[in-house]
Amino acid sequence: MNEYFKTYTESHDGIEGTFYCEVDKGLIIRHISVFEGIFYWATPKEYFHEQYDFTDQPEFGEADESAISISKAEFDEIWNHAVRQNLS
């Protein structure tokens, strides 16, 4: 069963934001970084913007203790918003 999390993150330019991820057996399989209202989503095969492509460190474990568990519904709502943003 997949798990879903959100945590604090910073952009490459130091802008504060939120990182959301879907985790399957300890590995991130989808993630979204939100900075100033822009949703940067990524999977292992696709991404919204090359500056925020899929993580090169997909392991999700005890080091991520600041992460807050969220529901699948909450993650899916954010994911769907992020992907629709790309189509606009």
C-alpha positions in Angstrom: 0.0 0.0 0.0 1.4 3.4 -1.0 1.9 6.2 1.5 1.7 9.9 0.9 3.7 12.7 2.6 4.3 16.5 2.6 7.3 18.3 3.9 9.1 21.7 3.8 11.5 22.2 0.9 13.4 25.0 -0.8 13.8 25.8 -4.5 17.2 25.9 -6.1 17.0 29.7 -5.6 16.2 29.4 -1.8 12.4 30.0 -2.1 10.4 28.2 0.6 7.9 25.7 -0.6 6.2 22.4 0.0 7.2 18.9 -1.3 4.6 16.2 -1.7 5.4 12.6 -2.5 3.9 9.2 -3.1 6.0 6.4 -1.6 5.9 2.7 -2.6 8.0 0.2 -0.5 10.4 3.0 0.6 10.8 4.6 -2.8 9.3 7.9 -4.1 7.4 7.2 -7.3 5.7 10.6 -7.9 6.5 14.0 -6.4 5.4 17.6 -6.5 7.3 20.7 -5.4 5.3 23.9 -5.0 7.0 27.3 -5.1 5.2 30.6 -5.3 2.0 28.9 -6.7 3.8 26.9 -9.4 3.4 23.1 -9.1 6.5 21.2 -10.4 5.5 17.5 -10.8 7.6 14.5 -11.7 7.6 10.8 -12.2 10.6 8.6 -13.2 9.6 9.1 -16.9 8.0 12.5 -17.1 8.3 16.0 -15.5 6.8 19.5 -15.7 10.1 21.4 -15.8 13.7 20.2 -16.3 14.9 22.2 -13.3 12.7 20.0 -11.1 12.8 16.6 -12.8 12.5 13.3 -10.9 14.6 13.0 -7.8 18.0 11.4 -8.0 17.5 10.2 -4.4 14.2 8.3 -4.4 14.7 6.5 -1.1 12.3 7.7 1.5 13.1 6.6 5.1 13.8 7.6 8.6 15.8 10.6 7.6 12.5 12.1 6.4 11.2 12.5 10.0 9.9 16.0 9.4 7.4 14.7 6.7 3.7 14.7 7.6 1.5 11.9 6.4 -1.4 12.9 4.2 -4.2 11.0 2.6 -4.3 9.6 -0.9 -7.2 11.9 -1.7 -5.2 14.9 -0.6 -2.2 13.9 -2.7 -4.4 13.0 -5.7 -6.1 16.5 -5.5 -2.7 18.2 -5.6 -1.3 15.9 -8.3 -4.3 16.5 -10.5 -4.0 20.3 -10.0 -0.3 20.1 -10.9 -0.9 18.1 -14.1 -3.8 20.3 -15.2 -1.6 23.4 -14.6 0.7 22.0 -17.3 -2.1 21.7 -19.8 -3.2 25.3 -19.4 
